[in-house]
Amino acid sequence: DENAPTAVSTLAEYREQCRRITQRFATFVEGHPKAFRLLMLEATSVDAELTAKVFKIMSVSCAVTSTYLDNGVRRGFLRPDLQAMGKVVMSIIAGGLMHHLSSPDDREGMRRYMDAGIEMLMQGMGRQGA
């Protein structure tokens, strides 16, 4: 699949893959705002067990994101020092989606946020000359 962790081999392909994946997150939030609101804003106030499950989801998401970064490092288009970047990437995605919850009708603002986040990551993570 075009969004598998090992599907891309250049920084340009990775940028497009990030756009596709981020758009899928945004589409999910637009289609399921109550589920996302529950997960991000309300679940941790229910009880300790549900809080632990939310943290597990975030941990798994960071680990999955790291597999994408590892592919870029192995193929040489991402810098080799990205050990903690999976958490950073997920924080940027989650922050944008939280913004969308506060302004659900501002699709253009969400698009601008996604574009800015992706460009910032590409500039910061990309290997010079890749």
C-alpha positions in Angstrom: 0.0 0.0 0.0 1.2 3.5 -0.8 1.1 4.4 2.9 3.1 1.5 4.3 6.2 2.5 6.3 8.6 1.2 3.7 6.6 2.4 0.6 8.7 5.5 -0.1 12.4 6.0 -0.9 12.8 9.7 -1.3 12.1 12.8 0.8 9.6 14.0 -1.9 7.7 10.7 -1.7 7.8 10.9 2.1 6.3 14.4 2.0 3.5 13.2 -0.2 2.9 10.2 2.0 2.7 12.5 5.1 0.1 14.6 3.3 -2.0 11.5 2.5 -1.8 10.1 6.1 -2.5 13.5 7.7 -5.4 14.0 5.4 -6.8 10.6 6.5 -6.5 11.7 10.1 -8.3 14.9 9.3 -11.1 13.1 7.4 -11.5 10.7 10.4 -11.9 13.6 12.8 -14.3 15.4 10.5 -16.4 12.2 10.2 -16.2 11.2 13.8 -15.8 14.3 15.9 -17.5 12.8 19.0 -15.2 9.8 19.0 -12.1 12.0 18.7 -13.3 14.4 21.3 -13.9 11.4 23.7 -10.5 10.0 23.0 -8.5 13.3 23.3 -10.5 15.3 25.8 -12.8 13.2 27.9 -11.6 9.6 28.2 -8.9 10.3 30.8 -11.4 11.7 33.2 -13.5 8.5 33.3 -11.1 6.2 35.2 -7.6 5.0 35.5 -8.2 2.0 33.2 -9.4 4.2 30.4 -6.6 6.6 30.9 -4.1 3.8 30.6 -5.8 2.7 27.3 -5.5 6.3 25.9 -1.8 6.4 26.8 -1.3 3.0 25.2 -2.9 4.3 22.0 -0.6 7.3 22.0 2.4 5.0 22.7 1.5 2.7 19.8 0.9 5.6 17.5 4.4 7.0 18.3 6.0 3.6 17.7 4.2 3.2 14.4 5.4 6.7 13.4 8.9 5.7 14.3 8.8 2.9 11.7 8.2 5.5 9.0 11.1 7.5 10.3 13.4 4.4 10.5 12.6 3.8 6.8 13.7 7.3 5.9 16.9 7.0 7.9 17.8 3.6 6.4 17.2 4.9 2.9 19.2 8.0 3.6 16.7 10.8 3.0 16.1 11.5 6.7 18.7 12.5 9.3 20.1 9.7 11.4 19.4 11.3 14.8 15.6 11.0 14.9 15.2 8.7 18.0 12.6 10.8 19.7 10.9 12.3 16.6 8.0 9.8 16.6 6.6 11.5 19.6 7.2 15.0 18.1 5.4 14.1 14.9 2.4 12.6 16.8 2.2 15.8 18.9 2.1 18.0 15.8 -0.7 15.8 14.3 -2.6 15.7 17.6 -2.3 19.4 18.1 -3.7 20.1 14.6 -6.6 17.8 15.2 -7.3 19.4 18.5 -7.4 22.7 16.8 -9.9 21.3 14.4 -12.1 20.3 17.3 -12.2 23.9 18.4 -12.9 25.2 14.9 -14.5 22.3 13.0 -15.8 24.5 10.1 -12.3 26.0 9.4 -11.2 23.5 6.9 -8.9 25.9 5.2 -7.2 26.7 8.5 -6.8 22.9 9.1 -5.2 22.5 5.6 -2.8 25.4 6.3 -1.8 23.8 9.6 -1.2 20.4 8.0 0.9 22.0 5.2 2.9 24.0 7.7 3.5 21.1 10.0 4.7 18.8 7.1 7.0 21.5 5.7 8.5 22.2 9.1 9.1 18.4 9.6 10.6 18.0 6.2 13.0 21.0 6.7 14.0 19.7 10.1 14.2 16.0 9.5 15.4 15.9 5.9 19.0 15.0 5.2 20.8 17.8 3.3 21.1 16.9 -0.3 18.5 14.1 -0.1 
